[in-house]
Amino acid sequence: MADKEQKLFTDFAPITTEEWEAKINADLKGKDYERSLVWNTYEGFKVRPYYRQENLAGKEYLESLPGEFPYVRGNNKTNNDWFIRQNIFVTDFEEANKKALEVLGKGITSLGFLFSECGSVTKESLGVLLKDICLEAAEINLVCPCDNNHCAEAFAAYVSEGNWDNDKVIASASLDPIGTFTLKGKIEEDAVAKLVPAVEAAKAVKNFRVIGVHGKFFANSGSSIVQELAFALAQGAEYLTQLTEAGVSVDDAARAIKFNMGISNNYFMEIAKLRAGRLLWSKIVEAYGPECKCSAKMIVHSETNRFNKTVYDPYVNMLRTQTEAMSATLGGAHSVTVLPFNAIYEETTPFSERIARNQQILLKEESHFDKIADPSAGSYYIETLTEALADQAWELFLAVQEKGGFIAAFKEGFVQAEVKAMAADRNKKIAQRRENLLGTNQFPNFTENMKADFDGSLFEAVDLAEEGAEVETLKPYRGAQPFETLRYTTDMYARENKRPLAFMLTIGNLTFRKARAQFACNFFAVAGFDVQDNNGFATVEEGVAAAKAAGADIVVVCSSDEEYAEIVPAVAEQLGEEILVVAGAPACADELKAKGITNFIHMKSNILEELKGYQEKLGI
């Protein structure tokens, strides 16, 4: 029995951080530590290659328990449960009701009703829409295109006249005039004050949050995680300020707000984002002096971002949304929507909707993510990310406040400039494949040819700015769009013409020729070109003859740097109209350029611009 008190690993001496660092530097063999192992994030801080218990020192929030202020460790004390939400577009109330009842029997616990226009939402029409739905068992979310109080007041009246226990009804509306301002460019001076009747009406239903702050608008416009979090918090603070000035109590104002955040594929950072968000929101609400600290809980609905979703190789979207759903649930989201893999380019199907539902059901029923409160607690890495994100987001939040709050900062153009700068940086990294979109700018499906006809808007940013907009607006887009345009252009060309062929003339050093041929095949397949790899040719003459026989439009010489000086000029002499490309950036590049050989592809190439150039040369 005494053995059970014995500490493990006592035979091993503790290893200090200095010893770890010494070992790492020895293994690097002279390589730069910072360049090799330290990650410079979009969020403005560096991520080290490892963290230790000492990195937890000074984090006061670690002394709190789940369900306790400042809620970093989650809003729930004993579990990590969340609502599985599916959105339903409402054009016919009876049909939407049938679909709602159907999906409620397939694992959905939260319904998002997206209305095409607000006037149709009345107490009577809600009776049709919500017929036979137990409001105590399923969360109801109303998403209207306008920001007036109509749908919120109608729902509050509907619930109040029903036979439910109002305290057990959980619901939300998405009234967000500030968010609409960011997309449309107009806002009435008293837009927030006009929400007061909805906030007052919602008090009849204890857990009905009528204001929805849409941080996902920033995420889908190319922002960083820090920017999404900081600007969402700034919007929340703007609502608190204006509502309290209009006579609403701090507690009622805070309890009326729900945050709608995006989820990117940055797995650990997204977990930390929700934890940092709860920390900062609790401090913001606390500063307004609420009667109960429980009013400072940040309720977050998470939705998988559209920014990183793709039209080509669309099943990869399932992989993206799965890790995103994991991030949101582990981070403590109140509810999660997984967008079906085909949602960005066509009407969703029963199959795609079922997969999206099941992705969350698996996390509950098989992985049991809902059982443990704050499952990421104590992770040196995640706790450090939480603190770093909180610090960076708070700094940006304060910058917005110094400009007079979110609306003033947006009117000044500060918010847009920050997001645009980040989006430009991300676009550049995607173009250079330093940020990968699997199946689109990296490792495309060579055999995939788009046969569907798409409207050109699919490949463009969404511009919802109204005529006479007061400010520059956010324009949500997808990072893959330029590459999809590139490939779709090739696919359309190939419907009536021969699809361009990039031929790998592999010769010389076996290791280099195979590696460079694989790189070049991926490079040109990104544009939808046919590619032909080869095992290797004994002579230049043999390789050129094979390329001509194959009908190559582009001939890519794949060999070692040392052999290029002799091989490439010999290939150039024997080619006709074919475009000659060298795979790599050899030391003899200047010498080759002097001989008229100017096409080189390598790891530092801006693949997007390069491929546009090759399309132009081929007349596509």
C-alpha positions as CSV (number, residue, x, y, z in Angstrom):
1,M,0.0,0.0,0.0
2,A,2.9,2.3,0.7
3,D,4.0,2.0,-2.9
4,K,1.0,4.0,-4.1
5,E,2.5,7.1,-2.5
6,Q,5.8,6.8,-4.3
7,K,6.5,9.5,-6.8
8,L,7.4,8.5,-10.3
9,F,10.6,9.2,-12.1
10,T,12.5,10.1,-8.9
11,D,15.5,8.3,-10.3
12,F,15.9,10.9,-13.0
13,A,17.4,14.2,-12.3
14,P,15.3,17.2,-13.4
15,I,16.4,18.9,-16.6
16,T,16.7,22.7,-16.7
17,T,15.6,24.9,-19.5
18,E,19.2,25.9,-20.0
19,E,20.1,22.2,-20.6
20,W,17.2,21.8,-23.1
21,E,18.4,24.9,-25.0
22,A,22.0,23.6,-25.1
23,K,20.8,20.3,-26.5
24,I,18.6,21.9,-29.1
25,N,21.4,24.2,-30.2
26,A,23.8,21.3,-30.5
27,D,21.3,19.3,-32.6
28,L,20.8,22.4,-34.9
29,K,24.5,22.2,-35.8
30,G,24.9,25.9,-36.4
31,K,21.5,26.6,-37.9
32,D,19.8,29.8,-36.7
33,Y,17.5,28.9,-33.7
34,E,15.0,31.7,-34.3
35,R,14.7,31.0,-38.1
36,S,14.5,27.2,-37.7
37,L,12.3,26.7,-34.7
38,V,10.4,29.9,-33.8
39,W,7.1,30.6,-35.5
40,N,6.3,34.2,-36.3
41,T,2.5,34.3,-36.2
42,Y,0.0,36.6,-37.9
43,E,-1.1,37.5,-34.4
44,G,2.0,39.5,-33.7
45,F,3.9,37.3,-31.2
46,K,6.4,34.4,-31.5
47,V,5.7,30.8,-30.7
48,R,8.6,28.9,-29.2
49,P,9.3,25.3,-30.0
50,Y,8.4,24.1,-26.5
51,Y,7.0,25.3,-23.2
52,R,7.5,24.2,-19.6
53,Q,5.7,24.5,-16.3
54,E,7.6,27.7,-15.6
55,N,5.7,29.3,-18.5
56,L,2.5,29.1,-16.4
57,A,3.9,31.5,-13.7
58,G,2.0,34.7,-13.2
59,K,-1.2,33.7,-14.9
60,E,-3.7,34.6,-12.2
61,Y,-6.7,33.2,-14.0
62,L,-5.3,29.7,-13.5
63,E,-6.5,30.0,-9.9
64,S,-10.1,30.0,-10.9
65,L,-12.2,27.0,-11.6
66,P,-14.4,26.3,-14.7
67,G,-17.6,28.2,-14.4
68,E,-16.0,30.9,-12.2
69,F,-15.1,34.5,-13.1
70,P,-13.2,35.4,-15.3
71,Y,-14.5,32.3,-17.2
72,V,-11.3,31.5,-19.0
73,R,-11.8,27.9,-18.1
74,G,-15.3,27.8,-19.6
75,N,-18.8,28.9,-18.6
76,N,-19.8,25.4,-17.4
77,K,-18.6,24.0,-14.0
78,T,-18.9,20.3,-14.7
79,N,-18.9,19.6,-18.4
80,N,-18.0,21.0,-21.8
81,D,-21.3,20.5,-23.5
82,W,-22.3,22.6,-26.5
83,F,-25.2,22.9,-29.0
84,I,-24.9,21.3,-32.4
85,R,-26.4,23.8,-34.7
86,Q,-27.7,23.6,-38.3
87,N,-28.9,26.5,-40.3
88,I,-32.1,26.4,-42.3
89,F,-33.0,29.0,-45.0
90,V,-36.6,30.0,-44.5
91,T,-38.6,30.7,-47.7
92,D,-41.6,28.7,-46.8
93,F,-42.4,28.4,-43.1
94,E,-44.1,25.0,-43.3
95,E,-41.3,23.5,-45.3
96,A,-38.7,24.9,-42.9
97,N,-40.6,23.4,-40.0
98,K,-40.6,20.0,-41.6
99,K,-36.9,20.2,-42.1
100,A,-36.3,21.4,-38.6
101,L,-38.2,18.4,-37.1
102,E,-36.3,16.1,-39.4
103,V,-32.8,17.3,-38.4
104,L,-33.8,17.4,-34.7
105,G,-34.2,13.7,-35.0
106,K,-30.7,13.3,-36.4
107,G,-28.6,14.8,-33.6
108,I,-29.2,18.6,-34.0
109,T,-29.8,20.5,-30.8
110,S,-29.7,24.0,-32.1
111,L,-31.6,25.5,-35.1
112,G,-30.6,28.6,-37.0
113,F,-33.5,30.0,-39.1
114,L,-32.2,32.4,-41.8
115,F,-35.0,34.6,-43.1
116,S,-35.0,36.2,-46.5
117,E,-36.9,39.2,-45.2
118,C,-38.0,40.4,-41.8
119,G,-41.7,41.3,-42.5
120,S,-42.7,37.7,-42.6
121,V,-41.6,37.0,-39.0
122,T,-44.6,37.4,-36.8
123,K,-45.9,35.7,-33.7
124,E,-48.3,33.8,-36.0
125,S,-45.7,32.8,-38.6
126,L,-43.4,31.6,-35.7
127,G,-46.3,29.4,-34.6
128,V,-46.0,27.7,-38.0
129,L,-42.3,27.6,-38.1
130,L,-41.9,26.2,-34.5
131,K,-44.8,23.8,-34.5
132,D,-44.1,20.6,-32.5
133,I,-40.6,21.9,-31.6
134,C,-40.0,21.7,-27.9
135,L,-38.3,25.0,-27.1
136,E,-37.0,23.7,-23.8
137,A,-35.0,21.0,-25.7
138,A,-33.6,22.8,-28.7
139,E,-31.9,26.2,-29.0
140,I,-33.6,28.6,-31.4
141,N,-31.7,31.2,-33.4
142,L,-33.4,33.8,-35.6
143,V,-31.2,35.5,-38.2
144,C,-33.0,38.3,-40.0
145,P,-31.5,40.5,-42.8
146,C,-32.6,43.7,-41.1
147,D,-31.7,45.0,-37.7
148,N,-35.0,46.1,-36.3
149,N,-36.7,44.6,-33.3
150,H,-39.4,42.9,-35.1
151,C,-38.3,39.2,-35.0
152,A,-37.0,39.5,-31.4
153,E,-40.2,41.0,-30.1
154,A,-42.3,38.5,-32.0
155,F,-40.3,35.5,-30.6
156,A,-40.5,36.9,-27.0
157,A,-44.3,37.3,-27.4
158,Y,-44.6,33.8,-28.9
159,V,-42.7,32.2,-26.0
160,S,-44.4,34.2,-23.3
161,E,-47.9,33.0,-24.5
162,G,-46.8,29.4,-24.7
163,N,-46.7,26.6,-22.2
164,W,-43.0,26.4,-21.8
165,D,-40.9,27.2,-18.8
166,N,-39.4,30.4,-20.1
167,D,-36.3,30.0,-18.0
168,K,-35.4,26.8,-19.9
169,V,-35.8,28.3,-23.3
170,I,-32.5,29.2,-24.9
171,A,-32.6,31.4,-28.0
172,S,-31.0,34.3,-29.8
173,A,-31.6,36.9,-32.5
174,S,-28.9,38.5,-34.5
175,L,-29.6,42.1,-34.3
176,D,-26.3,43.8,-35.2
177,P,-26.5,47.2,-36.7
178,I,-22.8,47.8,-36.1
179,G,-21.9,44.6,-37.9
180,T,-24.2,45.5,-40.8
181,F,-22.4,48.9,-40.9
182,T,-19.1,47.1,-41.5
183,L,-20.6,45.4,-44.5
184,K,-23.0,48.0,-45.9
185,G,-21.3,51.2,-44.9
186,K,-24.3,53.0,-43.4
187,I,-25.6,53.3,-39.8
188,E,-28.2,55.5,-38.2
189,E,-27.0,57.6,-35.3
190,D,-29.5,56.0,-32.9
191,A,-29.3,52.5,-34.3
192,V,-28.1,51.0,-31.1
193,A,-30.5,52.9,-28.9
194,K,-33.3,51.6,-31.1
195,L,-32.5,48.1,-29.8
196,V,-33.7,48.9,-26.3
197,P,-37.3,47.7,-26.8
198,A,-35.9,44.3,-28.0
199,V,-33.6,44.1,-25.0
200,E,-36.5,44.8,-22.7
201,A,-38.8,42.4,-24.4
202,A,-36.2,39.7,-24.2
203,K,-36.1,39.9,-20.4
204,A,-39.3,37.8,-20.5
205,V,-37.2,34.9,-21.7
206,K,-34.2,34.6,-19.4
207,N,-31.8,33.1,-21.9
208,F,-32.8,35.0,-25.0
209,R,-29.9,37.1,-26.4
210,V,-31.1,39.5,-29.0
211,I,-27.8,41.2,-30.0
212,G,-25.3,39.3,-32.1
213,V,-21.8,40.6,-32.5
214,H,-20.4,39.1,-35.7
215,G,-16.6,38.7,-35.3
216,K,-16.8,36.2,-38.2
217,F,-17.1,39.1,-40.7
218,F,-13.5,40.0,-39.9
219,A,-12.3,36.5,-40.0
220,N,-13.8,36.0,-43.5
221,S,-12.3,39.2,-44.7
222,G,-8.8,38.0,-44.1
223,S,-8.1,39.3,-40.6
224,S,-5.9,37.7,-38.0
225,I,-7.3,35.9,-35.0
226,V,-6.2,38.8,-32.8
227,Q,-8.0,41.3,-35.1
228,E,-11.2,39.3,-35.1
229,L,-11.2,39.0,-31.3
230,A,-10.2,42.6,-30.6
231,F,-12.7,44.1,-33.0
232,A,-15.5,41.9,-31.9
233,L,-14.8,42.9,-28.3
234,A,-14.8,46.5,-29.3
235,Q,-18.2,46.1,-30.9
236,G,-19.5,44.4,-27.8
237,A,-18.2,47.3,-25.7
238,E,-19.9,49.8,-28.1
239,Y,-23.2,48.0,-27.5
240,L,-22.6,48.1,-23.7
241,T,-21.8,51.8,-23.7
242,Q,-24.7,52.9,-25.9
243,L,-27.3,50.7,-24.3
244,T,-26.4,51.7,-20.8
245,E,-26.4,55.4,-21.9
246,A,-30.0,54.7,-23.2
247,G,-31.0,53.5,-19.7
248,V,-30.5,49.7,-19.9
249,S,-28.8,48.2,-16.9
250,V,-25.3,46.8,-17.5
251,D,-26.5,43.3,-16.5
252,D,-29.4,43.4,-19.0
253,A,-27.2,44.8,-21.7
254,A,-24.4,42.2,-21.2
255,R,-26.9,39.3,-21.1
256,A,-28.4,40.5,-24.4
257,I,-25.2,40.1,-26.3
258,K,-24.0,36.9,-28.1
259,F,-20.8,36.7,-30.1
260,N,-20.7,34.9,-33.5
261,M,-17.1,34.0,-34.2
262,G,-15.4,32.3,-37.1
263,I,-13.1,29.3,-36.7
264,S,-9.9,29.1,-38.8
265,N,-7.7,26.0,-39.3
266,N,-5.2,27.3,-36.8
267,Y,-6.0,24.6,-34.4
268,F,-4.4,25.5,-31.1
269,M,-4.7,29.2,-31.7
270,E,-8.5,28.9,-32.1
271,I,-8.8,27.0,-28.8
272,A,-6.8,29.8,-27.1
273,K,-8.9,32.5,-28.9
274,L,-12.1,31.5,-27.1
275,R,-10.4,31.2,-23.8
276,A,-8.7,34.6,-24.2
277,G,-12.0,36.1,-25.4
278,R,-13.9,35.0,-22.2
279,L,-11.1,36.5,-20.1
280,L,-11.2,39.9,-21.9
281,W,-15.0,40.1,-22.1
282,S,-15.3,39.4,-18.4
283,K,-12.9,42.2,-17.6
284,I,-14.7,44.6,-20.0
285,V,-18.1,43.9,-18.5
286,E,-16.6,44.1,-15.0
287,A,-15.5,47.6,-15.7
288,Y,-19.1,48.7,-16.2
289,G,-20.0,47.6,-12.7
290,P,-22.6,44.8,-13.1
291,E,-24.5,43.7,-10.1
292,C,-23.6,40.0,-10.8
293,K,-20.4,38.8,-12.2
294,C,-22.3,36.1,-14.0
295,S,-23.4,38.8,-16.5
296,A,-19.8,38.8,-17.7
297,K,-20.0,35.4,-19.3
298,M,-19.1,35.5,-23.0
299,I,-21.5,33.4,-25.0
300,V,-20.0,32.4,-28.3
301,H,-21.5,30.7,-31.3
302,S,-18.7,29.4,-33.5
303,E,-19.0,28.9,-37.3
304,T,-16.4,27.3,-39.6
305,N,-14.8,30.1,-41.7
306,R,-15.4,30.4,-45.4
307,F,-12.0,32.0,-45.9
308,N,-10.1,28.8,-46.3
309,K,-12.7,26.7,-48.1
310,T,-12.2,25.7,-51.7
311,V,-14.2,24.8,-54.8
312,Y,-11.5,22.4,-56.1
313,D,-10.9,19.2,-54.3
314,P,-13.9,20.2,-52.1
315,Y,-13.9,17.0,-49.9
316,V,-10.8,18.5,-48.3
317,N,-13.2,21.0,-46.8
318,M,-14.4,18.2,-44.5
319,L,-10.9,17.8,-43.1
320,R,-10.7,21.6,-42.5
321,T,-14.1,21.8,-40.8
322,Q,-13.3,18.8,-38.6
323,T,-10.3,20.3,-37.0
324,E,-12.1,23.6,-36.8
325,A,-15.0,22.0,-34.9
326,M,-12.6,20.4,-32.6
327,S,-11.0,23.8,-31.8
328,A,-14.3,25.4,-31.1
329,T,-15.5,22.7,-28.8
330,L,-12.3,22.3,-26.9
331,G,-12.2,26.1,-26.5
332,G,-15.6,26.1,-24.9
333,A,-18.0,27.4,-27.6
334,H,-21.6,27.6,-26.6
335,S,-22.8,26.3,-30.0
336,V,-21.1,25.3,-33.2
337,T,-22.2,25.4,-36.9
338,V,-20.1,23.2,-39.3
339,L,-20.8,24.5,-42.8
340,P,-21.3,21.6,-45.2
341,F,-18.3,21.0,-47.5
342,N,-20.1,22.3,-50.6
343,A,-21.8,25.3,-49.0
344,I,-19.6,27.9,-50.7
345,Y,-20.4,26.9,-54.3
346,E,-23.8,25.2,-54.5
347,E,-27.0,24.5,-52.6
348,T,-26.2,22.0,-49.8
349,T,-27.5,18.5,-50.2
350,P,-28.8,15.9,-47.7
351,F,-25.5,14.2,-47.9
352,S,-23.3,17.2,-47.2
353,E,-25.6,18.3,-44.4
354,R,-25.5,14.9,-42.8
355,I,-21.7,14.8,-42.9
356,A,-21.6,18.3,-41.3
357,R,-23.9,17.1,-38.5
358,N,-22.0,13.9,-37.9
359,Q,-18.7,15.7,-37.6
360,Q,-19.9,17.2,-34.3
361,I,-21.9,14.1,-33.2
362,L,-18.6,12.1,-33.5
363,L,-16.9,14.6,-31.2
364,K,-19.6,14.1,-28.6
365,E,-20.6,10.5,-28.9
366,E,-17.2,8.9,-29.8
367,S,-14.6,11.4,-28.6
368,H,-16.6,12.6,-25.5
369,F,-15.4,16.2,-25.9
370,D,-18.4,17.3,-24.0
371,K,-17.6,15.4,-20.8
372,I,-14.6,17.3,-19.4
373,A,-14.7,20.9,-18.4
374,D,-11.9,23.0,-19.8
375,P,-10.1,20.0,-21.5
376,S,-7.1,22.1,-22.5
377,A,-6.4,23.3,-19.0
378,G,-2.8,23.1,-17.9
379,S,-1.4,22.7,-21.3
380,Y,1.8,24.8,-21.2
381,Y,1.4,25.7,-24.8
382,I,-2.3,26.5,-24.9
383,E,-2.1,28.5,-21.6
384,T,0.7,30.5,-23.1
385,L,-1.2,31.1,-26.3
386,T,-4.2,32.2,-24.3
387,E,-2.2,34.8,-22.5
388,A,-0.4,36.0,-25.6
389,L,-3.6,36.3,-27.6
390,A,-5.3,38.2,-24.7
391,D,-2.3,40.6,-24.5
392,Q,-2.3,41.3,-28.2
393,A,-6.1,41.6,-28.6
394,W,-6.3,43.9,-25.5
395,E,-3.6,46.2,-27.0
396,L,-5.6,46.5,-30.3
397,F,-8.9,46.8,-28.4
398,L,-7.4,49.8,-26.5
399,A,-6.3,51.3,-29.8
400,V,-9.9,51.2,-31.0
401,Q,-11.1,52.7,-27.7
402,E,-8.6,55.6,-28.0
403,K,-10.3,56.5,-31.3
404,G,-13.7,56.9,-29.6
405,G,-14.9,53.3,-29.9
406,F,-15.6,50.9,-32.7
407,I,-18.0,53.0,-34.8
408,A,-15.7,56.0,-34.7
409,A,-12.6,53.9,-35.5
410,F,-14.5,52.3,-38.4
411,K,-15.6,55.7,-39.8
412,E,-12.0,56.8,-39.6
413,G,-10.9,53.8,-41.6
414,F,-8.6,52.4,-38.9
415,V,-10.3,49.0,-38.7
416,Q,-10.4,48.5,-42.4
417,A,-6.8,49.5,-42.8
418,E,-5.8,46.9,-40.2
419,V,-7.8,44.1,-41.8
420,K,-6.7,45.0,-45.4
421,A,-3.0,45.0,-44.4
422,M,-3.3,41.6,-42.8
423,A,-5.3,40.2,-45.7
424,A,-2.7,41.5,-48.2
425,D,0.0,39.7,-46.1
426,R,-2.0,36.5,-46.1
427,N,-2.7,36.8,-49.9
428,K,1.0,37.1,-50.5
429,K,1.8,34.1,-48.4
430,I,-0.9,32.0,-50.1
431,A,0.4,33.1,-53.5
432,Q,3.9,32.0,-52.5
433,R,2.5,28.8,-50.9
434,R,3.8,29.8,-47.5
435,E,0.2,29.4,-46.3
436,N,-1.1,26.2,-47.8
437,L,-4.6,25.5,-49.1
438,L,-4.4,21.7,-49.7
439,G,-5.8,20.7,-53.1
440,T,-5.7,24.3,-54.4
441,N,-2.3,26.0,-54.2
442,Q,-0.5,22.8,-53.0
443,F,-0.9,19.2,-54.0
444,P,-3.9,19.6,-56.4
445,N,-5.8,16.6,-57.7
446,F,-4.2,16.2,-61.1
447,T,-7.2,14.5,-62.6
448,E,-9.9,17.0,-61.5
449,N,-11.4,18.9,-64.3
450,M,-14.2,21.4,-63.5
451,K,-17.3,20.6,-65.6
452,A,-19.8,22.8,-63.7
453,D,-20.5,26.4,-64.9
454,F,-20.0,28.9,-62.2
455,D,-21.0,32.5,-62.0
456,G,-17.9,34.7,-61.9
457,S,-19.0,36.1,-58.5
458,L,-17.9,32.8,-56.9
459,F,-14.3,33.8,-57.4
460,E,-14.7,37.4,-56.2
461,A,-15.0,39.1,-52.9
462,V,-18.5,39.8,-51.6
463,D,-19.3,43.5,-51.8
464,L,-22.4,44.4,-49.9
465,A,-21.8,48.2,-49.7
466,E,-24.9,50.2,-50.3
467,E,-25.1,53.1,-52.6
468,G,-23.9,56.2,-50.8
469,A,-22.0,54.2,-48.2
470,E,-20.3,56.5,-45.7
471,V,-17.2,54.4,-45.3
472,E,-15.1,51.7,-47.0
473,T,-16.7,48.3,-46.1
474,L,-15.4,44.9,-45.3
475,K,-15.5,42.6,-48.3
476,P,-15.5,38.9,-47.3
477,Y,-13.6,36.6,-49.7
478,R,-11.9,33.3,-49.8
479,G,-8.1,32.9,-49.9
480,A,-8.4,30.3,-52.7
481,Q,-10.3,32.5,-55.1
482,P,-7.3,33.7,-57.2
483,F,-6.1,30.1,-57.7
484,E,-9.5,28.9,-58.5
485,T,-9.9,31.6,-61.1
486,L,-6.6,30.5,-62.5
487,R,-7.6,26.8,-62.8
488,Y,-11.1,27.5,-63.9
489,T,-9.8,29.6,-66.7
490,T,-7.7,26.6,-67.9
491,D,-10.7,24.3,-67.5
492,M,-12.8,26.6,-69.6
493,Y,-10.1,26.8,-72.2
494,A,-9.7,23.1,-72.3
495,R,-13.4,22.6,-73.3
496,E,-12.6,23.7,-76.8
497,N,-8.8,23.5,-77.0
498,K,-6.1,21.1,-76.1
499,R,-5.2,21.2,-72.4
500,P,-1.6,22.5,-71.9
501,L,0.9,19.8,-71.1
502,A,3.9,20.3,-68.9
503,F,6.5,17.6,-69.6
504,M,9.2,16.7,-67.1
505,L,12.5,16.2,-68.9
506,T,14.2,14.3,-66.1
507,I,17.9,13.7,-66.6
508,G,21.1,13.3,-64.6
509,N,21.3,13.1,-60.8
510,L,18.5,10.7,-59.7
511,T,17.7,12.3,-56.3
512,F,17.5,15.8,-57.7
513,R,15.6,15.0,-60.9
514,K,12.9,13.0,-59.0
515,A,12.4,15.6,-56.3
516,R,12.3,18.5,-58.8
517,A,10.0,16.7,-61.1
518,Q,7.5,16.1,-58.2
519,F,7.7,19.8,-57.3
520,A,7.2,20.9,-60.9
521,C,4.3,18.6,-61.5
522,N,2.5,20.0,-58.4
523,F,3.5,23.5,-59.6
524,F,1.8,23.3,-63.0
525,A,-1.1,21.1,-61.9
526,V,-2.2,24.0,-59.7
527,A,-3.2,25.8,-62.9
528,G,-5.0,22.8,-64.2
529,F,-2.3,21.9,-66.7
530,D,-1.7,18.3,-67.6
531,V,1.6,17.1,-66.3
532,Q,3.8,14.1,-67.4
533,D,6.5,12.8,-65.2
534,N,9.2,10.5,-66.4
535,N,11.7,8.1,-64.9
536,G,14.7,9.7,-66.6
537,F,16.4,10.1,-69.9
538,A,19.9,9.0,-70.8
539,T,20.5,11.9,-73.2
540,V,19.1,15.4,-73.9
541,E,18.2,14.2,-77.4
542,E,16.1,11.4,-76.1
543,G,14.3,13.7,-73.6
544,V,13.5,16.3,-76.2
545,A,12.3,13.7,-78.7
546,A,9.9,12.3,-76.0
547,A,8.7,15.8,-75.1
548,K,7.8,16.5,-78.8
549,A,6.2,13.2,-79.2
550,A,4.0,13.8,-76.2
551,G,2.9,17.2,-77.6
552,A,4.4,19.1,-74.7
553,D,3.7,22.8,-74.4
554,I,6.1,23.3,-71.6
555,V,9.3,21.4,-71.1
556,V,10.6,21.4,-67.5
557,V,14.2,20.4,-67.1
558,C,14.7,18.5,-63.8
559,S,18.3,17.8,-62.8
560,S,20.9,19.0,-60.3
561,D,22.3,22.5,-60.1
562,E,25.7,21.3,-61.1
563,E,24.4,19.7,-64.3
564,Y,22.1,22.6,-65.4
565,A,24.9,24.7,-67.0
566,E,25.5,22.0,-69.6
567,I,22.1,20.4,-70.0
568,V,19.8,23.3,-70.2
569,P,21.5,25.1,-73.1
570,A,21.5,21.8,-75.0
571,V,17.8,21.4,-74.5
572,A,17.1,25.0,-75.5
573,E,18.9,24.5,-78.8
574,Q,16.6,21.6,-79.7
575,L,13.3,23.0,-78.7
576,G,11.0,24.9,-81.0
577,E,7.8,26.6,-79.8
578,E,7.8,24.8,-76.5
579,I,8.4,26.9,-73.4
580,L,11.6,25.9,-71.6
581,V,11.5,26.0,-67.8
582,V,14.2,25.1,-65.3
583,A,13.2,23.5,-62.0
584,G,15.3,25.2,-59.3
585,A,17.3,28.3,-58.7
586,P,20.8,27.2,-59.7
587,A,24.0,29.2,-59.2
588,C,24.4,29.3,-62.9
589,A,21.0,31.1,-63.4
590,D,22.6,34.3,-64.5
591,E,24.7,32.5,-67.0
592,L,21.6,30.7,-68.4
593,K,19.7,34.0,-68.5
594,A,22.4,35.5,-70.6
595,K,21.7,32.7,-73.1
596,G,18.0,33.6,-73.2
597,I,16.8,31.0,-70.7
598,T,14.6,33.0,-68.4
599,N,12.0,30.7,-66.8
600,F,12.8,29.3,-63.4
601,I,10.5,27.8,-60.8
602,H,11.5,27.2,-57.2
603,M,10.3,27.3,-53.6
604,K,10.4,31.1,-53.4
605,S,8.4,31.6,-56.6
606,N,5.2,33.5,-56.5
607,I,3.3,30.6,-58.0
608,L,0.2,32.6,-58.6
609,E,1.9,35.3,-60.7
610,E,4.2,32.8,-62.4
611,L,1.2,30.6,-63.6
612,K,-0.7,33.6,-64.8
613,G,2.3,34.4,-66.9
614,Y,2.5,30.9,-68.4
615,Q,-1.2,31.0,-69.2
616,E,-0.6,34.3,-71.0
617,K,2.3,32.8,-73.0
618,L,0.1,29.9,-74.0
619,G,-2.8,32.2,-75.1
620,I,-5.2,31.0,-72.4
